[in-house]
């Protein structure tokens, strides 16, 4: 199990801030409460605004690490190794 802390909405905002991105440039709110409302919609996983943001964030910081971890776990479903996972966190 992977626990994202703070909750995913806060994680997204913090990653965007760390990358120097302005949420409004992606037509998303930089306010946590408003962003939470946007992410809780049924179709937020298909929302082009989030897709554009995540595409940019996927190459930066903690979001990059999360992507690498998920890719590793997906590709090594029953053969993942602790040492490999630790190496992802140390990069």
C-alpha positions in Angstrom: 0.0 0.0 0.0 1.2 3.5 -0.8 0.2 6.3 1.5 0.5 9.8 0.1 0.9 12.3 2.8 -0.4 15.0 2.9 -3.6 13.8 1.1 -3.3 13.6 -2.6 -4.8 17.1 -3.1 -2.2 18.7 -0.8 0.5 16.5 -2.4 -0.4 17.8 -5.8 -0.3 21.4 -4.6 3.0 21.0 -2.9 4.6 19.3 -6.0 3.3 22.1 -8.2 4.7 24.8 -5.8 8.1 22.9 -5.6 8.2 22.9 -9.4 7.4 26.6 -9.5 4.1 26.0 -11.3 1.1 28.2 -10.9 -2.1 26.2 -10.7 -4.2 28.8 -12.4 -2.0 28.4 -15.5 -3.6 25.0 -15.7 -7.1 26.4 -15.0 -6.9 24.8 -11.5 -7.2 26.4 -8.1 -4.2 27.0 -6.0 -6.5 26.9 -2.9 -6.5 23.5 -1.2 -10.2 23.5 -0.4 -11.2 24.5 -3.9 -8.8 22.0 -5.5 -10.2 19.3 -3.3 -13.6 20.0 -4.7 -12.2 19.8 -8.2 -10.4 16.5 -7.6 -13.5 14.8 -6.0 -15.6 15.1 -9.2 -16.4 11.7 -10.8 -14.5 12.6 -14.0 -11.4 14.3 -12.6 -9.3 11.4 -13.8 -10.2 12.3 -17.4 -9.9 16.1 -16.9 -7.4 17.5 -19.5 -6.4 20.2 -16.9 -5.1 17.6 -14.5 -3.5 15.6 -17.3 -1.5 18.6 -18.5 -0.4 19.4 -14.9 0.6 15.8 -14.2 2.5 15.6 -17.5 4.7 18.5 -16.4 5.0 17.3 -12.8 5.9 13.7 -13.8 9.5 14.8 -14.4 10.0 16.7 -11.2 10.7 15.9 -7.5 8.4 13.7 -5.5 5.9 13.3 -8.3 8.7 11.8 -10.4 9.6 9.5 -7.6 5.9 8.4 -7.2 5.7 7.7 -10.9 9.0 5.7 -10.8 7.7 3.7 -7.9 4.3 2.9 -9.5 6.0 2.0 -12.7 8.4 -0.3 -10.9 5.6 -2.0 -8.9 3.4 -2.4 -12.0 6.3 -4.0 -14.0 7.5 -6.2 -11.1 4.1 -7.1 -9.7 5.1 -10.3 -8.0 8.9 -9.9 -8.1 9.6 -6.6 -6.5 12.6 -6.3 -4.3 13.0 -4.1 -1.2 16.4 -3.0 -2.3 15.0 -1.7 -5.7 12.2 0.2 -3.9 14.7 1.7 -1.4 16.9 2.8 -4.4 13.9 4.6 -5.9 13.5 6.6 -2.7 17.2 7.4 -2.5 17.4 8.8 -6.0 
